[in-house]
Amino acid sequence: MREILPQSLIDLAAECSFPLYVVGGTCREFILGVRALQPDYDICAPASADELIEAAEKCGFEICGVFKNTGTVKMRFGGDSFEFSSFRSDKYVRGVHRPVRIYFTDDIMLDAKRRDFKCNAVYYDISAGQFVDPLGGIPDLKAGVMDTVAPAAKVFGEDGLRLLRVCRIAAQTGLKPTEECFEGAKANAALIRDIAPERIYAELNAILHADEKYGLKYGHYNGLKLACELGVADYILPELTAGRGMSQRQDFHAHDVLEHSLRCVMYSAGDIRLAAMLHDVGKPYCKVTSGAFYKHEEEGERIAREVLCRLKAPKRVTEETARLIALHMYDYDLAARETKVRRMIVANKDIFFKLMELKQADFSACRDDLSEAPAVKKWREIYQEMVKEKVPFNLRELNVKGDALIAEGIPAARTGEILHRLLMECAVVPSLNERSKLISAAKRINREL
């Protein structure tokens, strides 16, 4: 274990007049035999924040934040991040995310019991070079299970965010909740409603990228699946879980709407997983209101915006996700003419490759078919031909600018619309992208307006 720790941390432990421990994720990773690409180090000790800071500054650590009410210190050394916390015991009121009272202690057992899962309550004494396991987290890790540090009903009842943490850690590591852990989380699923939307979104996003932590294949799918099985998803994503048990055409789909959505996430690239998760979120609404899935992509765009607004997702993420959902059914029957596909590609060039990723994941999720989706094959061939023809994909690549059109007598107020029309015409007829031809075409368009 000592071999994987940065030298700065070993030096800090030597400087401290008290035992300094690494706890949580780093210990868990070592025992499981995995390693994060960008590890963060949680450290703790039976010492105050001031005592730690005094030692850390002598060793050249940069102090980034101090929170004396919780005994927490955030630090950096070179490219490594560290978070220190004093040994403590917390008192919670059911449903309140933050502890209502904190007691500092020098008892490692009390510190262990205030954590969430036994696998996160394994300590490594840096100077002594040995593990300290007050609650039996190491046997759990070796058995591949997660158990709570106290009765599960108490642990999840204290902090609703742990309902998503169990899903994230299981997704990232492959550990499975024990039966008591599972049932305790399930019984307290409603407490997720007490957690701030920003915290929920952060944990949900971490679950969607869980496979990237240690390279566990389909970990993100497993995390979402667990959130659905626990009932947590019913509270944070009711529009998604409304598809549970909702059957689809057997000749196209092997799964109900919810499972299809989860499998779309499973087969998707990391940069489109929000869109993959929500791509069919309009289906339950359409089925209930009209008896069919017709135009579910339009309702899905609207509903996805509402969901992401509720979760306080970044506006850029919300906008891109909504656009992908609105377009995911385009050319589903391969009936769109090449000219229309060309215009669609140019109009959506900023998200075109992500749209192809979503089309592929959607296709694969229907019947677990990993072959190239027919629409993706068609679009890829059209795009490659457009590149060969040197089609302009944005206004910067158009060989005329607004000032040139104004100089030709075209009203300034119309130049934006006319340039866009020229771009769409060049998508179909690339040879039009010459200055003189574009000016002539602009004049024609101006007369038509």
C-alpha positions in Angstrom: 0.0 0.0 0.0 2.8 2.4 0.9 4.2 2.0 -2.6 1.2 3.6 -4.3 1.1 6.7 -2.0 2.8 9.9 -3.1 6.0 10.8 -1.4 4.5 14.1 -0.2 1.9 12.1 1.9 4.6 9.8 3.4 6.6 12.9 4.3 3.5 14.5 5.9 2.9 11.4 8.0 6.5 11.6 9.2 6.1 15.2 10.2 2.9 14.6 12.2 3.1 14.0 15.9 -0.1 11.9 15.6 -0.9 8.8 13.4 -2.1 9.8 10.0 -4.3 7.5 8.1 -5.4 7.1 4.5 -9.1 6.0 4.5 -11.8 5.2 2.0 -11.4 4.9 -1.7 -7.6 4.5 -1.8 -7.7 1.6 0.6 -10.6 0.1 -1.2 -8.8 0.4 -4.6 -5.7 -1.3 -3.3 -7.5 -4.2 -1.8 -9.6 -4.7 -4.9 -6.5 -4.4 -7.1 -7.7 -1.4 -9.1 -6.4 2.1 -9.6 -8.1 5.4 -10.5 -6.6 7.4 -13.3 -6.7 10.6 -11.2 -6.7 9.4 -7.5 -7.9 11.7 -4.7 -6.6 10.9 -1.2 -8.9 11.1 1.8 -6.8 11.2 5.0 -7.8 11.5 8.7 -6.3 11.5 12.1 -7.1 12.0 15.8 -6.0 15.6 15.5 -7.5 19.0 14.8 -7.5 20.9 11.5 -5.0 23.4 13.0 -2.6 20.6 14.0 -2.8 19.1 10.5 -2.3 22.5 8.8 0.8 23.2 10.9 2.4 20.0 9.7 1.2 20.3 6.1 2.6 23.8 5.7 6.0 22.7 6.9 5.9 20.0 4.2 5.0 22.5 1.5 1.3 21.6 1.0 -1.0 24.3 -0.4 -4.0 24.8 1.8 -7.1 25.2 -0.4 -9.9 25.3 2.1 -10.5 24.9 5.9 -13.8 24.0 7.4 -13.2 23.9 11.2 -16.8 23.0 12.1 -16.3 19.6 10.4 -12.5 19.4 11.0 -11.9 19.3 7.2 -8.9 20.6 5.3 -8.6 20.5 1.5 -5.0 20.6 0.3 -2.8 20.2 -2.8 0.7 19.1 -3.5 1.9 19.2 -7.1 -0.9 17.5 -9.1 -2.3 15.5 -6.1 -5.4 16.5 -4.1 -5.9 15.6 -0.5 -8.9 16.0 1.9 -8.2 15.7 5.6 -10.8 15.2 8.3 -10.5 15.0 12.0 -11.8 11.8 13.7 -15.4 12.6 14.6 -18.8 11.2 15.4 -21.9 12.6 13.8 -25.5 12.9 15.0 -28.2 13.0 12.3 -31.9 13.7 12.3 -33.8 11.4 9.9 -34.0 12.8 6.4 -31.5 15.7 7.0 -28.5 15.3 4.8 -26.1 17.1 7.0 -25.3 16.1 10.6 -27.0 18.2 13.2 -24.1 17.8 15.7 -20.5 16.8 15.4 -18.3 15.4 18.1 -14.6 15.3 17.7 -12.9 12.2 19.1 -9.7 10.2 19.1 -11.5 6.9 18.8 -11.1 5.3 15.4 -14.1 3.0 16.0 -16.4 6.0 16.4 -14.9 7.6 13.3 -15.5 4.4 11.4 -19.1 4.1 12.5 -20.0 7.6 11.3 -19.2 6.5 7.7 -21.5 4.8 5.3 -20.2 1.4 4.2 -17.7 -0.9 5.8 -15.6 -1.0 2.6 -15.2 2.8 3.0 -14.1 2.4 6.7 -10.8 0.7 6.1 -7.8 2.8 7.3 -4.1 2.6 6.5 -1.6 3.9 9.1 1.0 5.5 6.8 3.9 5.6 9.2 3.2 2.2 10.8 2.6 0.7 7.3 -0.4 -1.4 8.3 -4.2 -1.5 7.8 -6.7 -0.9 10.6 -10.1 -2.4 9.9 -12.4 -1.7 12.8 -15.6 -2.9 11.2 -14.5 -5.7 8.9 -14.4 -3.9 5.6 -11.5 -5.9 4.2 -13.4 -9.3 4.4 -16.4 -7.6 2.6 -14.1 -6.3 -0.1 -12.6 -9.7 -0.6 -16.1 -11.2 -0.7 -17.2 -8.6 -3.3 -20.0 -7.2 -1.2 -21.0 -3.8 0.4 -22.5 -3.6 3.8 -23.4 -0.7 6.0 -21.4 0.4 9.1 -24.6 0.1 11.2 -28.1 -1.3 10.6 -28.9 -0.3 7.0 -32.2 1.4 8.0 -30.2 3.7 10.2 -27.4 4.4 7.7 -29.7 5.3 4.8 -32.2 7.0 7.1 -29.5 9.4 8.2 -28.5 10.6 4.8 -30.5 10.1 1.6 -27.6 10.8 -0.6 -26.2 7.4 0.4 -29.0 5.9 -1.7 -27.2 7.0 -4.8 -23.7 6.5 -3.4 -24.4 2.8 -3.0 -25.4 2.7 -6.7 -22.3 4.6 -7.7 -19.8 2.6 -5.7 -21.4 -0.7 -6.9 -21.3 0.5 -10.5 -17.7 1.6 -10.3 -16.3 -1.4 -8.4 -18.6 -4.3 -9.1 -19.3 -4.8 -5.4 -22.9 -6.0 -4.6 -25.0 -4.7 -1.7 -25.7 -7.4 0.9 -29.4 -8.3 1.3 -29.7 -6.1 4.4 -28.0 -3.2 2.6 -30.3 -3.6 -0.4 -33.5 -3.8 1.7 -32.5 -0.9 3.9 -31.9 1.3 0.9 -35.1 0.2 -0.7 -37.1 1.0 2.4 -35.7 4.5 2.6 -35.7 5.3 -1.1 -38.1 8.2 -0.6 -35.5 10.1 1.4 -33.7 11.0 -1.9 -36.3 13.7 -2.2 -34.7 15.6 0.6 -31.4 15.9 -1.2 -30.5 19.0 -3.2 -30.9 18.6 -7.0 -27.3 19.6 -7.6 -26.1 16.7 -5.4 -28.4 14.3 -7.1 -27.2 15.4 -10.6 -23.6 15.0 -9.6 -24.1 11.5 -8.3 -26.3 10.5 -11.3 -23.6 11.8 -13.6 -21.0 9.8 -11.8 -23.1 6.7 -12.2 -23.5 7.4 -15.9 -19.7 7.4 -16.2 -19.0 4.7 -13.6 -17.3 2.4 -16.1 -14.6 5.0 -16.6 -13.4 5.0 -13.0 -11.7 1.5 -13.1 -12.7 0.3 -16.5 -15.5 -2.0 -15.4 -17.5 -2.9 -18.5 -21.1 -1.8 -18.4 -20.7 -0.5 -14.8 -22.9 2.5 -15.7 -25.7 0.2 -16.7 -25.4 -1.8 -13.5 -25.6 1.4 -11.4 -28.7 2.7 -13.2 -30.3 -0.8 -12.9 -29.6 -0.8 -9.2 -31.1 2.7 -8.8 -34.3 1.4 -10.5 -34.4 -1.8 -8.4 -34.0 0.2 -5.2 -36.9 2.5 -6.2 -34.6 5.5 -6.0 -35.0 6.2 -9.7 -38.8 6.4 -9.2 -38.3 9.5 -7.2 -35.5 11.3 -9.2 -36.5 10.2 -12.7 -40.2 9.2 -12.6 -40.6 10.1 -16.3 -38.0 7.4 -17.1 -39.3 4.7 -14.8 -42.8 5.2 -16.1 -41.6 3.0 -19.0 -41.3 0.0 -16.6 -43.4 -2.9 -18.0 -44.5 -0.9 -21.1 -44.2 -3.3 -24.0 -43.0 -2.3 -27.5 -43.3 -3.9 -30.9 -41.9 -7.4 -30.6 -40.4 -7.4 -34.1 -38.2 -4.4 -33.2 -37.8 -4.6 -29.5 -36.8 -7.3 -27.0 -37.3 -5.1 -24.0 -39.8 -2.8 -22.4 -39.4 1.0 -22.6 -37.4 1.3 -19.4 -35.1 -1.6 -20.0 -34.5 -0.4 -23.6 -33.5 3.0 -22.2 -31.1 1.5 -19.7 -29.6 -0.7 -22.4 -29.2 2.4 -24.7 -27.1 3.8 -21.9 -25.2 0.6 -21.7 -24.2 0.6 -25.3 -23.6 4.4 -25.6 -20.4 6.4 -25.6 -19.7 8.4 -22.5 -20.5 11.8 -24.1 -24.1 11.0 -24.8 -25.3 9.0 -21.9 -27.8 11.6 -20.6 -29.4 11.7 -24.0 -29.3 7.9 -24.2 -31.0 7.6 -20.8 -33.7 10.1 -21.7 -34.1 9.5 -25.5 -37.4 7.6 -25.1 -38.7 9.5 -22.1 -41.6 10.8 -24.2 -42.9 7.3 -24.9 -44.8 6.8 -21.6 -46.4 10.2 -21.9 -47.5 9.6 -25.5 -48.8 6.1 -24.7 -50.9 7.3 -21.9 -52.2 10.4 -23.7 -52.7 9.0 -27.2 -52.3 5.3 -27.0 -49.3 5.2 -29.3 -45.6 6.3 -29.3 -46.1 8.6 -32.4 -43.9 11.7 -32.2 -42.5 10.7 -28.8 -39.3 12.4 -29.8 -41.0 15.8 -29.7 -42.6 15.2 -26.3 -39.3 13.7 -25.2 -37.4 16.9 -26.0 -39.9 18.8 -23.8 -39.8 16.4 -20.9 -36.0 16.0 -21.0 -35.7 19.8 -20.6 -38.0 19.7 -17.6 -36.1 16.8 -16.0 -32.7 18.5 -16.5 -34.0 21.8 -15.3 -35.3 20.1 -12.2 -31.9 18.5 -11.6 -30.2 21.9 -12.3 -28.0 20.4 -15.0 -25.8 23.0 -16.9 -27.7 24.8 -19.6 -25.3 23.7 -22.3 -25.8 20.1 -21.3 -29.6 20.5 -21.2 -29.7 22.2 -24.6 -27.5 19.6 -26.3 -29.3 16.7 -24.7 -32.7 18.0 -25.8 -31.5 18.5 -29.4 -30.2 15.0 -29.6 -33.5 13.6 -28.3 -35.5 15.7 -30.8 -33.4 14.3 -33.7 -33.0 10.7 -32.6 -35.9 9.4 -34.7 -34.8 11.2 -37.9 -34.6 8.9 -40.9 -35.5 5.9 -38.7 -37.0 4.2 -41.7 -34.2 5.2 -44.1 -36.7 7.1 -46.2 -35.1 10.5 -46.0 -33.7 11.6 -49.3 -29.9 12.3 -49.5 -30.5 16.0 -50.0 -32.5 16.2 -46.8 -29.8 14.2 -44.9 -27.2 16.6 -46.2 -29.0 19.6 -45.0 -29.6 17.9 -41.6 -25.9 17.2 -41.3 -24.9 20.8 -42.0 -27.7 22.2 -39.8 -26.6 20.0 -36.9 -22.8 19.7 -37.5 -22.0 20.6 -33.9 -23.8 17.5 -32.6 -23.8 15.3 -35.7 -21.3 12.7 -34.5 -23.0 12.5 -31.1 -26.3 12.0 -32.9 -24.8 9.1 -34.8 -23.6 7.7 -31.5 -27.1 7.9 -30.1 -28.6 6.3 -33.3 -26.2 3.4 -32.9 -26.8 2.9 -29.2 -30.6 3.1 -29.8 -30.3 0.5 -32.5 -28.1 -1.8 -30.4 -30.5 -1.5 -27.4 -33.5 -2.8 -29.4 -32.3 -6.4 -29.6 -28.8 -6.2 -28.2 -27.4 -6.1 -31.8 -23.9 -4.6 -31.9 -23.7 -4.4 -35.7 -23.6 -1.1 -37.4 -27.0 0.6 -37.5 -28.4 1.0 -41.0 -29.0 4.7 -40.5 -25.5 5.2 -39.2 -24.1 3.4 -42.2 -26.1 5.6 -44.6 -25.2 8.8 -42.8 -21.5 8.0 -42.5 -21.3 7.3 -46.3 -23.1 10.6 -47.1 -20.9 12.5 -44.7 -17.7 11.1 -46.2 -18.9 12.0 -49.7 -19.7 15.6 -48.5 -16.1 15.9 -47.1 -14.7 14.8 -50.4 -16.8 17.4 -52.2 -15.6 20.0 -49.7 -19.1 21.0 -48.6 -19.0 24.0 -46.2 -20.3 22.8 -42.9 -20.5 26.2 -41.3 -20.6 29.9 -42.2 -16.9 30.3 -41.7 -16.3 27.9 -44.6 -18.7 29.7 -46.8 -16.8 31.8 -49.4 -18.8 34.9 -48.9 -19.5 37.1 -45.8 -22.2 39.4 -44.8 -20.4 42.6 -45.6 -19.9 41.4 -49.2 -23.7 40.8 -49.5 -24.4 44.3 -48.1 -22.0 45.8 -50.6 -24.1 44.2 -53.3 -27.2 46.0 -52.1 -28.7 43.3 -49.9 -30.3 44.7 -46.7 -28.2 44.1 -43.6 -31.2 42.7 -41.7 -31.5 39.9 -44.2 -27.9 38.8 -44.4 -28.1 36.2 -41.6 -31.0 34.4 -43.1 -29.6 34.6 -46.6 -26.2 33.2 -45.5 -28.0 30.3 -43.8 -30.0 29.6 -47.0 -26.7 29.7 -49.0 -25.2 27.2 -46.6 -28.1 24.8 -47.0 -27.9 25.1 -50.8 -24.1 24.4 -50.7 -24.9 21.2 -48.7 -26.6 19.8 -51.8 -24.6 21.6 -54.5 -21.0 22.1 -53.2 -19.9 23.7 -56.4 -22.0 26.7 -55.5 -19.4 27.7 -52.8 -17.6 30.3 -55.0 -17.8 34.0 -54.3 -19.5 35.0 -57.6 -22.0 32.2 -57.5 -22.8 32.8 -53.9 -23.5 36.5 -54.6 -25.7 35.7 -57.5 -27.6 33.1 -55.4 -27.9 35.6 -52.6 -29.5 38.1 -54.9 -32.0 35.5 -56.0 -32.9 34.5 -52.5 -33.3 38.2 -51.6 -35.8 38.6 -54.4 -37.7 35.6 -53.1 -37.9 36.9 -49.6 
